[in-house]
Amino acid sequence: QVQLVESGGGLVQPGGSLKLSCAASGFSVSNSFMTWVRQAPGKGLEWVSTITIGGGSTTYATSVKGRFTISRDNAKNMLYLQMNSLKPEDTAVYYCERSGVRGQGTQVTVSS
């Protein structure tokens, strides 16, 4: 069955960087629209970024554009989110998602 397992979160100072990973099984990331979403404390889910099938066109929420980069490794069946210039407001649990299915999430905390 479809499984997604996120990793790579942690505590980072403002201005720092993290790279999140999402290990996929039960399907191929190369044949799927893949998305990162996040949920900040006390708030609803927020769309962060999507990468499309094939050519891999990418889109980003305005709040992260220019700072975050979504990518995938088809050979490893992995999805990534490189996050640079992190801000306290990026603090959230980050999930990778495919067709409404999400993993358990990975916590990102941006704080000095």
C-alpha positions in Angstrom: 0.0 0.0 0.0 1.0 3.7 -0.3 3.3 4.7 2.5 5.1 8.0 3.1 7.8 8.5 5.8 9.1 12.0 6.4 12.4 12.8 8.1 15.0 15.6 8.5 13.2 18.0 10.8 14.7 19.5 13.9 15.5 22.7 15.7 17.2 25.4 13.7 18.0 29.1 14.3 16.4 31.8 12.2 18.3 32.1 8.9 19.3 28.5 9.0 18.6 25.6 6.6 17.1 22.1 6.8 16.5 19.5 4.1 13.4 17.3 4.6 13.1 13.9 3.0 10.1 11.8 2.2 10.6 8.1 1.5 7.8 6.7 -0.7 6.7 3.1 -1.1 3.8 1.4 -2.9 4.0 3.8 -5.9 6.5 5.8 -7.9 7.1 9.4 -7.1 8.1 9.9 -10.8 4.4 9.1 -11.8 2.8 11.3 -9.2 2.0 14.9 -8.3 3.8 15.2 -4.9 3.1 17.9 -2.4 4.5 19.2 0.9 2.1 20.7 3.3 2.6 21.9 6.9 0.6 22.6 10.0 1.7 25.2 12.5 0.6 24.9 16.2 -3.1 25.7 16.5 -3.6 26.2 12.8 -4.9 24.2 9.8 -3.0 22.6 7.1 -1.1 24.9 4.7 0.0 24.0 1.2 3.7 24.6 0.7 4.8 23.2 -2.6 4.0 20.8 -5.4 6.0 19.0 -8.0 4.3 17.6 -11.1 4.8 14.4 -13.1 7.3 14.2 -15.9 9.1 17.5 -16.4 8.7 18.3 -12.7 7.2 21.7 -12.9 7.2 23.2 -9.4 5.0 25.7 -7.6 5.3 27.3 -4.2 3.3 29.2 -1.7 4.1 32.9 -1.6 5.3 32.6 1.9 8.1 30.2 1.0 8.9 31.1 -2.7 12.6 31.9 -3.2 13.5 30.1 0.1 12.3 26.5 -0.4 13.0 24.1 -3.2 11.1 20.9 -3.8 12.7 18.0 -5.7 12.6 14.3 -6.1 15.0 11.4 -6.8 13.1 9.0 -9.0 15.8 6.3 -8.6 15.5 6.4 -4.8 11.8 7.0 -4.9 12.3 10.0 -2.6 10.8 13.5 -2.3 12.8 16.4 -0.8 12.2 19.9 0.5 15.3 22.1 0.9 14.5 25.0 3.2 16.8 28.0 3.4 16.6 31.3 5.2 14.2 29.8 7.7 11.9 32.0 9.8 10.1 31.5 13.1 6.8 31.4 11.2 8.1 28.3 9.3 7.7 26.4 12.6 5.3 23.5 11.9 4.9 19.8 11.3 5.7 19.1 7.7 4.1 16.4 5.7 4.6 15.0 2.2 1.4 14.1 0.5 0.2 12.2 -2.5 -3.5 12.1 -3.5 -4.6 12.9 0.0 -2.3 10.4 1.8 0.2 11.9 4.2 2.9 10.5 6.3 3.4 11.0 10.1 5.1 14.3 9.6 8.4 15.7 10.8 8.6 18.6 13.2 10.5 21.8 12.2 11.2 24.4 14.9 12.8 27.7 14.0 13.9 29.5 17.1 16.9 31.3 18.7 
